[in-house]
Amino acid sequence: MTVTPLSYCTNVHPAEDLDGVLAQLDRYAEPVRRLVGTDVLGLGLWLPAALAAGLADDPALRAKLRTELDARGLEVHTLNAFPYGGFHDEVVKHSVYRPQWTDQRRLEYTLDCATVLADLLPDGARYGSISTLPLAWRTPWDDADDAAAMRALTELTAVLDGMASRDGRPIRLAVEPEPGCVLDSVADAVRWLAPRVDPRYVGLCLDTCHLAVSFADPAETVAEIHRAGLSVVKVQASAALQVEEPASEAAQQALADFTEPRYLHQVRERTEDGVVLGADDLPQARTELPALRTWRVHFHVPLHARPAAPLSATTDVLRAAVAALASTVDELPHVEVETYTWSVLPETAGNGGDTALIRGIAAELRWAAAQLLGQDGGVR
């Protein structure tokens, strides 16, 4: 029986160089593996651009990283190449969308990640995946930007095709739609990608927090992707914050605890007639949205722990999306738990030092194994 690769994304940990990444393995990843109780644990590795370039230029360094992973019972099927660097700066916000896909640096970073991943993939891996941003933040963007992004993706595809011929298995790019971006929703991504890309090497990263925030139907979304001849290369298993009565004083007080300066937390509200209204961050939502119906907030919350009332989480969307995939494809794509927000969760929900973080990540992985993959005995 094929085992779906299940990983947790290391963008939850701050590190900008190889020493920092190796320290993460000892401080967090190996303790998570032991706590989960598995011989081998998957990591969705995040490598900042400078580190990816250094590894890509030095086969000995790549071999060292592979050896260090193997020694700790860790394996890598997927890389997260959405953040270019500085993902734990005091303020990230819109900078996470730069450089965009019109910038040569984005292409070079992604090519470096492909080179690294090819040497990290387990021997039995079917393919490797690299998730990336949905082209750019929505403004400014014009036809010339469209053309530049397409040229970059065409160049990337040619390199990936050569690598697949050499190695016998593909590295695939997973474009991750996100509210507020050029490819705001999966529907936007399908319309843009389907006529332009080679689906052997470019597909979708289905981030289920983003999917929930867009108010798209999970089953119809999966069907739409496959009707267009594309595929889900990677699932980022994530849940959004949900607020049933956003105008209430209790809800606004609860949301105040999630209003923080580091990351962007887009908010969407679907009106009675189905129109989805948006605000680019939680502070703006209070003045820009009518707050008459449910809000969904781009704030990744732990999969296993329901937020305190009057808030909730969109884990039902995550379950439905994976179930739809399971009924559509013969083998599920990579599944990566991506709750990068532990450091900015309200104190009662997420902080408490290394022990709390390790326990939280382990609990998420157990939840995902049981609830999404039907692996009641554990992660593997």
GULUM-474864 format. One record per residue (C-alpha): residue in three letters; x, y, z. Coordinates in Angstrom, 1 decimal, decimal comma. Layout:
N
   aa      xx      yy      zz
  ALA       X       Y       Z
...
// end
This chain:
380
   aa      xx      yy      zz
  MET     0,0     0,0     0,0
  THR     1,3     3,5    -0,9
  VAL     1,8     5,7     2,1
  THR     1,0     9,4     1,5
  PRO     4,0    11,5     2,5
  LEU     2,9    13,6     5,5
  SER     5,2    16,4     6,6
  TYR     5,2    19,5     8,8
  CYS     6,5    22,7     7,3
  THR     9,7    24,1     8,9
  ASN     8,8    27,7     8,0
  VAL     7,4    27,7    11,6
  HIS    11,1    27,9    12,8
  PRO    13,4    30,9    12,2
  ALA    16,6    30,1    10,4
  GLU    18,5    31,8     7,6
  ASP    21,6    29,6     7,2
  LEU    22,6    25,9     7,3
  ASP    23,8    26,0    10,9
  GLY    20,3    27,4    11,8
  VAL    18,5    24,7     9,8
  LEU    20,6    21,9    11,4
  ALA    19,9    23,3    14,8
  GLN    16,2    23,2    14,0
  LEU    16,5    19,5    13,3
  ASP    17,9    18,8    16,8
  ARG    15,8    21,4    18,7
  TYR    12,4    20,6    17,1
  ALA    12,2    18,1    14,3
  GLU    13,8    15,1    15,9
  PRO    11,9    15,6    19,2
  VAL     8,7    15,9    17,2
  ARG     9,5    12,6    15,5
  ARG    10,2    10,9    18,8
  LEU     7,0    12,3    20,3
  VAL     4,9    11,2    17,4
  GLY     6,5     7,7    17,7
  THR     7,6     7,2    14,1
  ASP    10,9     5,9    12,7
  VAL    10,8     8,4     9,9
  LEU     9,2    11,9     9,9
  GLY     8,6    14,1     6,9
  LEU     9,7    17,7     6,8
  GLY     8,4    20,3     4,4
  LEU    11,7    22,1     4,4
  TRP    11,9    25,9     4,1
  LEU    15,2    27,1     2,8
  PRO    15,8    30,9     2,5
  ALA    17,1    32,0    -0,8
  ALA    20,7    32,6     0,2
  LEU    20,9    29,1     1,8
  ALA    19,2    27,5    -1,2
  ALA    21,8    29,1    -3,5
  GLY    24,7    28,0    -1,4
  LEU    23,4    24,4    -1,3
  ALA    22,7    24,4    -5,0
  ASP    26,3    25,5    -5,7
  ASP    27,9    22,9    -3,5
  PRO    27,2    19,1    -3,9
  ALA    29,1    18,4    -0,7
  LEU    26,9    20,7     1,3
  ARG    23,8    19,0    -0,1
  ALA    25,2    15,6     0,8
  LYS    25,9    16,9     4,3
  LEU    22,3    18,0     4,7
  ARG    21,0    14,7     3,4
  THR    23,3    12,8     5,9
  GLU    22,1    15,0     8,8
  LEU    18,5    14,4     7,9
  ASP    19,0    10,6     7,5
  ALA    20,8    10,4    10,9
  ARG    17,8    11,9    12,7
  GLY    15,1     9,8    10,9
  LEU    13,9    12,8     8,8
  GLU    13,0    12,9     5,1
  VAL    12,1    15,6     2,6
  HIS     9,5    15,1    -0,2
  THR     8,6    18,8    -0,5
  LEU    10,1    22,3    -0,2
  ASN     8,2    25,5     0,7
  ALA     9,7    28,1    -1,6
  PHE     7,0    30,8    -1,1
  PRO     8,9    33,0     1,4
  TYR    12,2    34,2    -0,1
  GLY    13,7    35,0     3,2
  GLY    13,1    36,9     6,5
  PHE     9,9    35,0     7,3
  HIS    10,4    35,7    11,0
  ASP    11,2    39,4    10,7
  GLU     9,3    41,6    13,1
  VAL     7,1    42,8    10,2
  VAL     6,6    40,5     7,2
  LYS     3,2    41,5     5,7
  HIS     3,4    42,2     2,0
  SER     7,2    41,5     1,7
  VAL     6,4    37,7     1,7
  TYR     5,2    38,2    -1,9
  ARG     8,5    39,6    -3,1
  PRO    10,4    39,0    -5,3
  GLN     7,5    38,1    -7,6
  TRP     7,5    35,9   -10,6
  THR     8,4    38,8   -12,9
  ASP    11,8    39,0   -11,1
  GLN    14,7    36,9   -12,1
  ARG    15,5    36,2    -8,5
  ARG    12,3    34,3    -8,0
  LEU    13,2    32,0   -10,9
  GLU    16,8    31,5    -9,6
  TYR    15,5    30,7    -6,1
  THR    13,1    28,1    -7,4
  LEU    15,7    26,5    -9,6
  ASP    18,1    26,3    -6,7
  CYS    15,4    24,7    -4,6
  ALA    14,9    22,1    -7,4
  THR    18,6    21,3    -7,4
  VAL    18,6    20,8    -3,6
  LEU    15,4    18,8    -3,5
  ALA    16,6    16,4    -6,2
  ASP    19,4    15,3    -3,8
  LEU    17,2    15,2    -0,7
  LEU    14,4    13,1    -2,0
  PRO    14,1     9,6    -0,5
  ASP    15,0     6,8    -2,8
  GLY    11,4     5,6    -3,1
  ALA     9,8     9,0    -3,7
  ARG     7,4     9,3    -6,7
  TYR     8,2    12,9    -7,2
  GLY     9,3    16,1    -5,4
  SER     7,2    19,2    -4,9
  ILE     8,0    22,9    -4,5
  SER     5,3    25,3    -3,5
  THR     5,5    28,9    -4,6
  LEU     3,6    32,1    -4,5
  PRO     0,6    32,9    -6,8
  LEU     2,7    35,2    -9,1
  ALA     2,6    38,3    -6,9
  TRP     0,4    40,5    -4,8
  ARG    -2,5    41,8    -7,0
  THR    -1,2    45,3    -7,5
  PRO     0,6    46,5    -9,5
  TRP     0,2    43,8   -12,2
  ASP    -0,4    44,2   -16,0
  ASP    -0,2    42,3   -19,3
  ALA     3,6    42,8   -19,4
  ASP     3,9    41,2   -16,0
  ASP     1,8    38,3   -17,2
  ALA     4,1    37,8   -20,1
  ALA     7,2    38,0   -17,9
  ALA     5,9    35,5   -15,4
  MET     5,1    33,1   -18,2
  ARG     8,6    33,3   -19,6
  ALA    10,0    32,5   -16,2
  LEU     7,7    29,5   -15,7
  THR     8,6    28,3   -19,3
  GLU    12,3    28,5   -18,4
  LEU    11,7    26,6   -15,2
  THR     9,7    23,9   -16,9
  ALA    12,5    23,3   -19,4
  VAL    15,0    22,8   -16,6
  LEU    12,6    20,5   -14,6
  ASP    12,0    18,4   -17,8
  GLY    15,8    17,9   -18,2
  MET    16,1    16,9   -14,5
  ALA    13,2    14,4   -14,8
  SER    14,9    12,8   -17,8
  ARG    18,2    12,6   -15,9
  ASP    16,8    11,4   -12,6
  GLY    13,8     9,3   -13,6
  ARG    11,3    11,2   -11,4
  PRO    10,0    14,7   -11,6
  ILE    10,3    17,8    -9,4
  ARG     6,9    19,6    -9,7
  LEU     6,0    23,2    -9,0
  ALA     2,9    23,8    -6,9
  VAL     1,4    27,2    -7,4
  GLU    -0,4    28,3    -4,2
  PRO    -3,4    30,7    -4,6
  GLU    -3,9    33,1    -1,8
  PRO    -6,5    35,9    -1,1
  GLY    -5,3    39,3    -2,3
  CYS    -2,8    38,0    -4,9
  VAL    -2,9    37,9    -8,7
  LEU    -4,1    34,4    -8,4
  ASP    -6,5    35,1    -5,5
  SER    -8,4    31,8    -5,6
  VAL    -8,1    28,3    -7,1
  ALA   -10,5    29,4    -9,8
  ASP    -8,1    32,2   -10,7
  ALA    -5,2    29,9   -10,7
  VAL    -6,9    27,3   -12,9
  ARG    -7,9    30,0   -15,5
  TRP    -4,3    31,4   -15,6
  LEU    -2,4    28,2   -15,5
  ALA    -4,4    25,7   -17,6
  PRO    -3,7    27,3   -21,0
  ARG    -0,1    28,2   -20,3
  VAL     1,8    25,5   -18,4
  ASP     2,9    21,9   -18,8
  PRO     0,9    20,0   -16,3
  ARG     3,6    17,4   -15,9
  TYR     5,7    20,0   -14,0
  VAL     3,3    22,7   -12,9
  GLY     0,1    22,3   -10,8
  LEU    -1,6    23,5    -7,7
  CYS    -0,7    23,8    -4,1
  LEU    -4,1    23,5    -2,4
  ASP    -3,7    25,4     0,9
  THR    -7,0    24,6     2,7
  CYS    -6,8    27,7     4,9
  HIS    -6,7    29,9     1,7
  LEU    -9,4    27,7     0,1
  ALA   -11,7    28,2     3,1
  VAL   -11,1    32,0     3,2
  SER   -12,2    32,2    -0,5
  PHE   -15,5    30,4     0,5
  ALA   -15,0    28,0    -2,5
  ASP   -16,7    24,6    -2,3
  PRO   -13,9    22,0    -1,7
  ALA   -15,3    19,2    -3,8
  GLU   -16,1    21,4    -6,7
  THR   -12,7    23,0    -6,5
  VAL   -11,0    19,7    -6,8
  ALA   -13,2    18,7    -9,7
  GLU   -12,5    22,1   -11,4
  ILE    -8,7    21,5   -11,2
  HIS    -9,0    18,1   -12,8
  ARG   -11,4    19,2   -15,5
  ALA    -8,8    21,7   -16,6
  GLY    -6,2    19,0   -17,0
  LEU    -4,2    20,2   -13,9
  SER    -3,5    18,4   -10,7
  VAL    -3,0    19,1    -7,0
  VAL     0,7    18,6    -6,5
  LYS     0,7    19,3    -2,8
  VAL    -1,9    19,9    -0,1
  GLN    -1,0    22,4     2,7
  ALA    -3,2    21,1     5,5
  SER    -4,2    24,2     7,3
  ALA    -7,3    25,8     8,9
  ALA    -8,6    29,3     8,9
  LEU   -10,0    31,3    11,8
  GLN   -13,8    31,5    11,5
  VAL   -16,2    34,1    13,1
  GLU   -19,9    33,4    12,9
  GLU   -21,1    36,7    14,3
  PRO   -18,3    39,2    13,6
  ALA   -20,2    42,3    14,7
  SER   -20,7    41,0    18,3
  GLU   -18,6    42,5    21,0
  ALA   -17,4    39,1    22,1
  ALA   -16,2    38,3    18,6
  GLN   -14,4    41,6    18,2
  GLN   -12,7    41,2    21,6
  ALA   -11,6    37,7    20,6
  LEU   -10,3    38,8    17,2
  ALA    -8,2    41,6    18,9
  ASP    -6,1    38,8    20,4
  PHE    -5,3    37,6    16,8
  THR    -4,4    41,1    15,5
  GLU    -0,6    41,1    15,3
  PRO     2,0    43,0    13,3
  ARG     4,1    40,3    11,6
  TYR     1,9    38,6     9,1
  LEU    -1,0    39,6     6,8
  HIS    -4,4    38,2     7,8
  GLN    -6,8    38,7     4,9
  VAL   -10,5    38,6     5,8
  ARG   -13,4    37,6     3,6
  GLU   -17,2    37,8     4,1
  ARG   -19,7    36,2     1,8
  THR   -23,0    38,1     1,4
  GLU   -26,4    36,5     1,3
  ASP   -26,4    36,6    -2,5
  GLY   -23,0    34,9    -2,7
  VAL   -20,7    37,9    -3,3
  VAL   -17,4    37,6    -1,4
  LEU   -16,2    40,8     0,1
  GLY   -12,6    41,3     1,3
  ALA   -10,3    43,3     3,5
  ASP    -6,5    42,9     3,3
  ASP    -5,9    42,6     7,1
  LEU    -7,8    42,2    10,3
  PRO    -7,6    45,9    11,4
  GLN    -9,1    47,0     8,1
  ALA   -11,9    44,4     8,2
  ARG   -13,6    46,3    11,1
  THR   -14,2    49,3     8,9
  GLU   -14,3    47,8     5,4
  LEU   -16,7    44,8     5,8
  PRO   -20,4    44,9     6,8
  ALA   -19,9    42,1     9,5
  LEU   -23,4    40,8     8,8
  ARG   -22,4    37,3     8,0
  THR   -19,5    34,9     8,8
  TRP   -15,9    36,0     8,5
  ARG   -13,1    33,8     7,5
  VAL    -9,6    35,0     8,4
  HIS    -6,3    34,0     6,9
  PHE    -4,8    33,1    10,2
  HIS    -3,5    29,5    10,3
  VAL    -4,7    27,9    13,5
  PRO    -3,6    24,5    14,9
  LEU    -5,5    21,6    13,3
  HIS    -6,1    19,7    16,5
  ALA    -7,2    22,5    18,8
  ARG   -10,5    24,3    18,3
  PRO   -10,3    28,1    19,1
  ALA   -12,2    29,3    22,1
  ALA   -15,8    30,4    21,4
  PRO   -17,0    32,6    19,8
  LEU   -14,3    31,7    17,3
  SER   -14,0    28,4    15,4
  ALA   -11,8    26,9    12,7
  THR   -12,4    25,6     9,1
  THR   -11,1    22,1     9,6
  ASP   -14,3    20,8     7,9
  VAL   -13,0    22,4     4,7
  LEU    -9,7    20,7     5,1
  ARG   -11,4    17,3     5,6
  ALA   -13,7    17,8     2,6
  ALA   -10,9    18,8     0,3
  VAL    -8,8    15,8     1,1
  ALA   -11,8    13,5     0,9
  ALA   -12,6    14,9    -2,6
  LEU    -9,0    14,3    -3,7
  ALA    -9,0    10,8    -2,3
  SER   -12,1    10,0    -4,4
  THR   -10,6    11,6    -7,5
  VAL    -7,0    10,4    -7,7
  ASP    -5,4     7,0    -7,3
  GLU    -2,7     8,3    -4,9
  LEU    -3,0    11,4    -2,7
  PRO    -0,4    14,2    -3,3
  HIS     2,1    15,3    -0,6
  VAL     0,3    16,6     2,5
  GLU     2,1    19,2     4,5
  VAL     0,9    20,6     7,8
  GLU     1,6    24,3     7,6
  THR     0,8    26,2    10,8
  TYR     3,5    28,8    10,7
  THR     1,7    31,1    13,1
  TRP     2,6    29,4    16,5
  SER     4,9    32,4    17,4
  VAL     2,1    34,9    17,0
  LEU    -0,9    33,0    18,4
  PRO    -2,4    34,4    21,5
  GLU    -0,5    33,2    24,6
  THR    -3,2    30,8    25,7
  ALA    -3,2    29,1    22,3
  GLY     0,3    28,9    21,0
  ASN     3,2    30,1    23,2
  GLY     5,0    28,4    26,0
  GLY     8,4    27,6    24,8
  ASP    10,0    24,7    22,9
  THR     8,1    22,0    24,7
  ALA     4,7    23,5    23,8
  LEU     5,7    24,0    20,2
  ILE     7,0    20,4    19,9
  ARG     3,8    19,0    21,5
  GLY     1,6    21,2    19,3
  ILE     3,3    20,1    16,1
  ALA     3,2    16,4    17,1
  ALA    -0,5    16,7    18,0
  GLU    -1,2    18,3    14,6
  LEU     0,6    15,5    12,8
  ARG    -1,3    12,8    14,7
  TRP    -4,6    14,6    13,9
  ALA    -3,7    14,8    10,2
  ALA    -2,7    11,2    10,1
  ALA    -6,0    10,0    11,7
  GLN    -8,5    12,6    10,3
  LEU    -7,1    13,0     6,8
  LEU    -5,2     9,8     5,9
  GLY    -7,0     7,3     8,0
  GLN    -3,8     6,2     9,8
  ASP    -5,2     5,7    13,2
  GLY    -2,1     3,9    14,3
  GLY     0,1     7,0    13,8
  VAL     1,8     9,1    11,3
  ARG     3,3     6,2     9,3
// end
